[in-house]
């Protein structure tokens, strides 16, 4: 799985800790339930798959035919792998399960779980003991930083597992206020902190950027590519502001340019130079704020994990940028970052203070 936010938040936490004199390794955890590009692994369903079973000698060829749509994303894959190789300090060993971690855990004085939706029980990672550091028996060596449940409540059938997982931490911090509430309901104290990407300031992120993009454009990032609200709002913004529309993953008729082959660095570059950003992505929202872009954020259609975006925007005085329909937008209104920066900086200092304190304890 190649995810902009996951890569960039890992980089940010790593750089923050390294900058304060710590030795850091990111556990290279690649569980089998995650979707990765396995070029030569054939799915045995369908005509091509069944043919591959009967003619195993040709399996590699049949696998490439099956996965031919990935060929369009070769450059994207390369850019993500390059970012991982050049920017992230990962463990030499890759782990595929909690069992592998228990049997040969990476040695460390402290294990930090987070950030992103690692505790979202709507997905398998939220029910994976590895993301609760259960490979380490000493809870004094485990803390979480900006971990996210991404939900406003945990389904009752998962209560016992989540409670056990949270008990494995000496200190807990979460990315949303709703996460504090969930932890409290299970009997644990938790602190609301900012996502790791905010541990680095605008100038530090600018050092990662390599290119500048000219022209006036609206940048759209729709995870599902199926949200009619985004289509409607994007076209209204583009018309009223006189902008081209660029998209990371949608090729609808009104889109001027599809940015299919972006890695984490290109993701930053396109947001940094956008006239406006429209998304249902937490990290597109976060970096729009860091780079002081105009933006609107829409809850992700069909998912209950938008509390993380709403909580963040409420916290920094940008609740008007969290919208549900076209009636809520005012294209002529720009964000006044002079009012936002003090709120964001105060929360950033609180988050840094919490992290430094609980690393040292």
C-alpha positions in Angstrom: 0.0 0.0 0.0 1.4 3.4 -1.0 -0.1 6.2 1.1 1.1 9.8 1.1 0.1 10.6 4.7 1.5 7.4 6.2 4.9 8.0 4.6 5.1 11.7 5.5 4.0 11.4 9.1 6.6 8.6 9.6 9.2 10.9 8.1 8.2 13.8 10.3 8.3 11.9 13.6 11.6 10.4 12.6 13.2 13.8 11.7 11.8 15.5 14.9 13.4 12.8 17.1 16.7 12.7 15.2 16.9 16.5 15.4 16.8 16.1 19.2 19.7 13.6 19.3 17.8 10.3 19.3 18.6 7.2 17.3 15.5 6.2 15.3 14.4 3.2 13.4 11.0 2.7 11.8 9.8 -0.9 12.1 9.4 -2.1 8.5 6.0 -3.8 9.1 4.4 -5.1 6.0 1.5 -7.4 7.2 0.1 -9.8 4.7 -3.4 -8.2 4.8 -2.1 -4.9 3.4 -2.3 -4.5 -0.4 1.1 -4.2 -2.0 2.1 -4.5 -5.6 3.2 -8.1 -6.0 3.9 -8.2 -9.7 4.5 -12.0 -10.0 1.8 -13.2 -7.6 -1.1 -14.5 -9.6 -4.7 -14.4 -8.4 -6.2 -17.8 -9.3 -9.6 -16.4 -10.0 -10.9 -15.7 -13.5 -9.8 -17.2 -16.8 -6.2 -15.8 -16.7 -5.8 -17.1 -13.1 -7.0 -20.6 -13.9 -4.8 -20.7 -17.0 -1.8 -19.8 -14.8 -2.6 -22.8 -12.5 -2.7 -25.1 -15.5 0.4 -23.7 -17.1 2.7 -22.8 -14.1 5.7 -22.1 -16.4 3.9 -19.1 -17.8 2.7 -17.8 -14.3 4.9 -14.7 -14.4 3.5 -13.6 -17.8 -0.1 -14.3 -16.7 0.5 -12.4 -13.5 1.7 -9.3 -15.4 -1.4 -9.6 -17.6 -3.6 -9.8 -14.5 -1.9 -6.7 -13.0 -1.5 -4.7 -16.2 -3.3 -1.7 -14.7 -0.4 -1.3 -12.3 1.9 -0.7 -15.2 0.4 2.8 -15.4 1.7 3.5 -11.8 5.3 2.3 -12.2 6.7 5.8 -11.6 4.5 6.2 -8.6 5.8 2.9 -7.1 9.4 3.9 -7.9 8.9 7.3 -6.1 7.4 5.8 -3.0 10.2 3.2 -2.8 12.8 5.9 -3.4 11.3 8.0 -0.6 11.4 5.0 1.7 15.0 4.2 0.8 16.3 7.7 0.9 14.2 9.4 3.6 13.1 6.7 6.1 15.5 4.9 8.4 13.8 1.5 8.5 14.8 -1.8 10.3 16.9 -4.1 8.1 14.4 -6.8 8.7 10.8 -6.6 7.3 8.1 -8.1 9.5 4.9 -9.6 8.2 3.1 -10.5 11.4 2.9 -10.0 15.2 4.5 -13.5 15.6 7.6 -12.4 13.6 7.9 -9.3 15.8 7.6 -11.3 19.0 10.2 -13.9 17.9 12.7 -11.3 16.7 11.7 -7.9 17.9 13.9 -4.9 17.0 15.9 -3.8 20.1 15.0 -0.4 21.4 14.8 1.6 24.6 11.4 2.9 23.6 8.7 1.9 21.1 6.3 4.6 19.8 3.0 3.6 18.1 1.5 6.0 15.7 0.4 8.0 13.9 -2.4 7.8 11.4 -5.4 5.3 11.6 -3.5 2.5 13.3 -6.3 1.9 15.8 -9.3 2.1 13.4 -11.2 -1.1 14.1 -13.1 -0.8 10.8 -9.9 -2.1 9.2 -7.7 -5.0 10.0 -4.8 -2.8 11.3 -7.1 -1.6 14.1 -7.3 -5.2 15.3 -3.6 -6.1 14.8 -1.7 -6.5 18.1 1.4 -5.1 16.4 0.0 -1.6 16.3 -0.5 -1.8 20.1 3.1 -2.8 20.6 2.1 -6.1 22.0 5.4 -7.6 20.9 6.9 -5.8 23.9 5.9 -7.1 27.4 7.3 -4.1 29.3 4.6 -1.3 29.1 7.1 1.2 30.4 8.9 1.0 27.0 5.7 1.7 25.0 4.0 5.0 24.3 1.7 6.2 21.5 2.1 9.5 19.6 -0.9 10.9 17.8 -2.5 7.5 17.2 -5.9 7.6 15.6 -9.1 5.5 16.1 -10.5 7.6 13.3 -14.0 6.7 14.7 -16.2 8.4 17.3 -16.8 5.0 19.0 -15.5 1.5 19.1 -18.0 -1.3 18.2 -18.9 -3.4 21.2 -17.4 -6.6 19.8 -14.0 -5.0 19.8 -14.1 -3.5 23.3 -12.1 -6.2 25.0 -9.3 -6.2 22.3 -8.9 -2.4 22.3 -8.9 -2.2 26.1 -6.2 -4.9 26.2 -4.2 -3.1 23.5 -4.4 0.3 25.3 -3.2 -1.3 28.6 0.1 -2.0 26.9 1.1 1.6 26.9 2.8 3.7 29.6 1.5 6.9 28.1 -1.1 7.5 25.4 -1.6 10.4 23.1 -4.1 10.5 20.2 -4.7 12.7 17.2 -8.4 13.6 17.9 -10.4 14.8 20.8 -12.8 12.0 20.0 -9.9 9.6 20.6 -9.3 11.1 24.1 -13.0 10.3 24.8 -12.7 6.7 23.6 -9.5 6.1 25.7 -11.2 7.6 28.8 -14.3 5.4 28.3 -11.9 2.4 28.5 -10.4 3.8 31.7 -7.2 5.3 30.3 -5.8 8.8 30.4 -5.0 10.2 26.9 -3.8 13.5 25.6 -4.8 15.2 22.3 -1.8 16.1 20.2 -1.2 17.2 16.6 -0.4 14.7 13.8 3.4 14.2 13.4 3.5 16.3 10.2 3.0 19.4 12.4 6.2 18.6 14.4 8.1 20.1 11.4 7.3 23.7 10.4 6.7 25.1 7.0 10.3 25.9 6.3 11.4 22.4 7.2 8.9 20.9 4.8 10.0 23.3 2.1 13.5 21.7 2.2 11.9 18.4 1.1 10.4 20.0 -2.0 12.4 19.8 -5.2 10.1 21.5 -7.8 7.8 24.4 -8.2 4.7 24.3 -10.4 3.5 27.4 -12.2 0.0 28.2 -13.2 -3.2 28.7 -11.2 -5.0 25.5 -10.3 -7.4 23.9 -8.0 -6.0 20.6 -6.6 -8.5 17.9 -6.0 -7.9 14.7 -3.9 -10.9 12.5 -3.7 -10.1 9.1 -2.2 -13.1 7.4 -3.6 -13.4 9.3 -6.9 -17.1 8.8 -6.5 -18.3 11.8 -4.5 -20.7 14.0 -6.5 -20.3 16.8 -4.0 -16.6 17.1 -4.9 -17.4 17.2 -8.6 -20.0 19.9 -8.1 -17.9 22.0 -5.8 -14.7 21.7 -7.8 -16.4 22.9 -11.0 -17.9 25.9 -9.1 -14.5 26.9 -7.6 -12.7 26.5 -10.9 -15.3 28.6 -12.8 -15.5 31.4 -10.2 -11.7 31.6 -9.6 -10.7 30.9 -13.2 -8.6 27.9 -12.3 -7.6 24.7 -14.0 -8.5 21.5 -12.1 -5.7 19.0 -11.3 -6.4 15.7 -9.6 -4.3 13.0 -8.0 -6.5 10.2 -9.0 -9.6 11.2 -11.0 -9.8 11.5 -14.8 -13.3 13.0 -15.1 -14.1 15.3 -18.0 -13.7 18.6 -16.0 -10.2 17.5 -14.8 -7.4 19.3 -16.8 -4.5 17.2 -15.5 -4.3 13.8 -13.7 -1.3 13.5 -11.4 -1.1 9.7 -11.4 2.5 9.1 -10.7 3.1 11.2 -7.5 5.1 10.0 -4.6 5.2 11.7 -1.2 7.5 14.5 -2.3 5.4 15.3 -5.4 2.3 15.3 -3.1 3.9 18.1 -1.1 4.9 20.0 -4.2 1.5 20.1 -5.8 -0.2 21.2 -2.6 2.4 23.9 -1.9 1.8 25.5 -5.3 -2.0 25.1 -5.5 -4.3 28.2 -5.5 -6.8 26.1 -3.6 -7.1 22.5 -2.4 -10.4 20.5 -2.3 -10.1 17.0 -0.6 -11.6 14.4 1.7 -8.1 13.6 3.0 -6.7 14.4 6.4 -3.2 14.9 5.2 -4.1 17.0 2.3 -5.9 19.2 4.8 -2.9 19.2 7.1 -0.4 20.2 4.5 -2.8 22.8 3.0 -2.7 24.3 6.5 1.1 24.0 6.8 1.6 25.6 3.4 -1.1 28.2 4.1 -3.3 27.4 1.1 -6.9 28.1 0.7 -8.9 24.8 1.0 -12.1 23.1 1.7 -12.4 19.6 3.3 -15.3 17.3 2.8 -16.1 14.2 4.9 -15.2 11.0 3.1 -18.4 9.5 1.6 -19.4 6.2 3.0 -16.9 6.1 5.9 -17.2 7.1 9.5 -13.7 8.3 9.9 -13.9 12.0 9.3 -13.8 13.0 13.0 -10.0 13.4 12.7 -10.5 16.2 10.1 -13.3 18.0 11.9 -11.5 17.8 15.3 -8.3 19.3 13.8 -10.1 22.1 11.9 -12.2 23.0 15.0 -9.0 23.1 17.1 -7.2 25.6 14.8 -10.2 27.9 14.1 -10.9 26.5 10.6 -14.3 24.8 11.2 -15.8 26.9 8.3 -13.5 24.9 5.9 -15.2 21.6 6.8 -18.2 21.4 4.6 -20.9 18.9 3.4 -22.4 20.6 0.4 -21.9 23.4 -2.1 -24.1 25.9 -0.2 -21.4 26.2 2.5 -18.7 27.5 0.3 -17.8 31.1 -0.4 -15.2 31.1 -3.3 -14.3 34.8 -2.7 -13.3 34.2 0.9 -9.7 33.5 1.6 -8.3 32.0 4.8 -6.7 34.6 7.1 -3.6 32.6 8.4 -2.6 35.5 10.6 -5.4 34.4 12.9 -4.7 30.7 12.4 -1.0 30.6 13.0 -1.0 31.5 16.7 -3.6 28.8 17.4 -1.6 26.2 15.5 1.7 27.2 17.0 0.3 27.0 20.5 -1.0 23.4 19.9 2.3 22.5 18.2 4.2 23.6 21.3 1.9 21.6 23.5 2.4 18.5 21.3 6.2 18.8 21.3 6.2 19.3 25.1 4.1 16.1 25.6 6.4 14.1 23.3 9.7 15.2 24.9 8.3 14.7 28.4 7.1 11.2 27.8 10.2 10.1 25.8 12.4 11.1 28.8 10.3 9.6 31.6 
